[in-house]
Amino acid sequence: MMDTTQPLYIRYEQPSDGEQIRNVNEAAFGCSDEAELIDRLREEKVILLSLVAEVDGQIVGHILFSRMLIETTQGPVPAVSLAPMAVLPDHQGHQVGSQLVRRGLAELRERGERVVIVLGHEEYYPRFGFSPEKARYLDSPFPPDAFMALELSDGALAGVHGTVRYPAAFGL
């Protein structure tokens, strides 16, 4: 169980964090698929932001954002993919994931990013402003209620109709 007396510290991923990040993702998802996705995204050099949440020197959560595109008839529109986001099972339900998402979105907004896309739980991600409605004109291979978009700047998706193109690492 999480020791709530210890402060949660969110920071940029460091090169030495790789093994702990792998462990967090494998524990959270019960398999190595997401950890392997992270390795492929690193190799492809499309990672925009990777944050970890630490408690007492131990990494308990991780979030990754990578470059993706929306192909439109007017040309490609840059977007950001939020995937994966993982929290150790005994730290879930303590706002670790929420803090990672909020910090990541704030950082991306500061960097001038305009659109973030996520495939995720329809009860979880709307609290951050993600909505299937914002993604309705974006073609993807995913179920529409779990495929969501967020505008980091108002109107960023206005008039954008196209097909999402994830990095090759996703294998889509």
Secondary structure, DSSP 8 states (H G I E B T S, - for coil): ---TTS-EEEEE--GGGHHHHHHHHHHHHSSSHHHHHHHHHHHHT-EEEEEEEEETTEEEEEEEEEEEEEEETTEEEEEEEEEEEEE-GGGTTTTHHHHHHHHHHHHHHHTT--EEEEE--TTTGGGGT-BTGGGTTEE-SS-TTTEEEEESSTTTTTT--EEEE--GGG--
